[in-house]
Amino acid sequence: MKYIFQVRIKEGHTAEEYAEAWVKASEIIQRAPGARGTELHRKIGDDKTLIAIASWDSKENRDAMEGQHNSEVANIIRSAAPFCEITPLGEFEDPEWVVLPPKD
């Protein structure tokens, strides 16, 4: 499953500031059972809007991670709060069928 959220960078701050905190938190979160990786993308033409995608084996795995309070992650997220607004976009099922072009 995918957990997707939007990050809006506040005036006077940069996406790079958020990305630094995001990497630190992601490194810890991705140690949880079922974590399959994260991605952070910048919106084309708008360097103040980002989208984050966290991939999990299942919703249950992600819920279990959320249920375990991690003070280090909480502190990292709190440190980023002054320079961004985070809007959860939701939890999405992995597609049942994916067609990818062959890699060279």
Residue pairs with C-beta under 8 A, 6 or more apart in sequence:
1 55
1 56
1 57
1 58
1 59
1 62
1 91
1 92
1 93
1 94
2 53
2 54
2 55
2 56
2 91
2 92
2 93
2 94
3 53
3 54
3 56
3 62
3 88
3 90
3 91
3 92
4 51
4 52
4 53
4 54
4 88
4 89
4 90
4 91
4 92
5 51
5 52
5 86
5 87
5 88
5 89
6 49
6 50
6 51
6 52
6 86
6 87
6 89
7 18
7 22
7 40
7 49
7 50
7 51
7 52
7 84
7 85
7 86
7 87
8 48
8 49
8 50
8 84
8 85
8 86
8 87
9 15
9 17
9 18
9 47
9 48
9 49
9 50
9 83
9 84
10 82
10 83
10 84
10 85
12 83
13 83
13 84
14 47
15 42
15 47
15 48
15 50
17 80
17 83
18 50
18 80
18 83
18 84
19 40
19 50
21 76
21 77
21 79
21 80
22 38
22 40
22 52
22 80
24 76
25 73
25 76
25 77
26 38
26 54
28 70
28 72
28 73
28 76
29 35
29 38
29 54
29 65
29 70
29 73
30 37
30 38
32 61
32 64
32 65
32 68
33 57
33 61
33 64
33 65
34 56
34 57
34 58
34 60
34 61
34 62
34 64
34 65
35 54
35 55
35 56
35 57
35 61
35 65
36 55
36 56
36 57
37 54
37 55
38 52
38 53
38 54
38 55
39 52
39 53
40 50
40 51
40 52
40 53
41 50
41 51
41 52
41 53
42 49
42 50
43 49
43 50
43 51
51 89
54 62
55 94
56 62
59 91
62 91
